[in-house]
Amino acid sequence: MTTDRNVLGGELEPCGTDPMTGFYRDGCCTTGDDDLGSHTVCTVVTKEFLEYQRGVGNDLSTPRPEYGFPGLQPGDRWCVVAARWLQAFEAGVAAPVVLASTHERALDVVPLEALQRHAVDVPADPSSLT
């Protein structure tokens, strides 16, 4: 079994567990052949990013209990589809990215330079920032 790698070449670190993120809902931006959207970019979602996503038909704010999805709030860490993040980047509303938690497969879609321009180092418990 191989270890999932991040965009920096290191071992993939967890993205978020409250809410539980990842295509496999394992807290990591791991991916596989069944993840057709490539949920590989670990973001700290912002109000602007969420509003933009809703505007392009990707509503991440509204709870969808039938899918076990609580809806996202600004500040949540979430694995987003690489192409959706790139779309927001090109529109000037990219969410901050946690590079150590972003899967290397994101680089199939998003240039590393774009991710680095929006890199943020966020502690596992953002409440410690207050």
N, C-alpha and C positions, 0 to 999 in steps of 0.2 A: 504494500500500500504506500502510495506516495503522499507526501505532505503538501497541502495546499500552500501556495506561495502568494505573497502580496506584490504590489507593483514596485516595491523597492528591492525585491529579491529575497526577502526574509520570510519566516513562517507567518502565515495569515493569522492575525489576531482577531479576537471577537469584536463585533461591531456594536451590538446592543441586545439587551434582554428585557427591557421594559419600555416599550413593548418588545416581545420576542421577534427578532427580524431574521432575514435570510429566506431564500427560496425554500429551503428545507426547514425553516423555523427552528434553527439550531443556534441562533445568535451570531452566526458568521455569514459572510458573503460568499459561501462556498457555492459551486456551480457544477453542473453536469449536463449530460446530453438531454435530459428532460427539462432543463431550464432554458426554454427557447428564447426568453427575453434577456438572459444574461444579467441577473440581479447581482451585480458584482461591485458596484460603487458604494462604499460606506459613506453616507452623508450625515450631516447634522442639519436637519431640515429647517428652513426659515419660512416665515410667513409668505415672503415673495415667491419662494420656490413652490410652496404648496398652492398658492393662488395661480401661478403660471401653469402648474400641472393640471389643476382643475380646468383651466381655460382651454387646454389642448386635449381634454377628454380623459385625463388620468387623475381622477379624484382620489387623493390619498388622505383627505381630511375626514371624510364621512365614514363613520363606523359601519362595518359590514359583518354583523354577528354571524351570519350564515357561513362566512368564510373564516371565522375566528379573527377578524381584523378589527381592531379597536378604533381605527382612525388616528391620524398623526397630528401632533401639536408641534409648534415651533420648539426646537431644541431636542426633539427626539432623534435618536440615531437609527438610520434605516438603510437597508441595502436596496438601492434603486437600480432600475434597468439602465445599463450603460448608455444606450442610445437616447433614452429620456434625459439623462444627465447632460449628455452632449448637446441635445436640443436646447436645454435651458441655458447651458454655457454660451451657446451661439446667440441666444436672445438676451444675454447679459444678466441672467438671474440664477446662475449656478449656485447650488447649496455648497457649503464648505465640505471638504473631503478629509476623511481620516485615512491617510495613505497606508499605514500599517495594517489596516483592516479592509483595504480594497483589494480584491482578488486580481491576480496578474492577468486573467482573461479579459478584464476591462480594457486592457491595452489593445485588444483586437478591434476595439471601437473608438476609444478615446486616447488621444495623444498624452503621453506622460506629462509633457509641459503644461497642458491644460489642467490636469489634476493637481500638479504642483502649485500652480497659480492660485488655487483655492484650498490648499492644504491647511489644516488646523490640527493642533495637538489638543485633544480633549480628554480629560481624565474619565475613567470608567464611571465615576460618580460626579456628574456635572454640578450637583448641589454644593460640592466643596468649593465652588468658585464664588459663592456668595459671602 
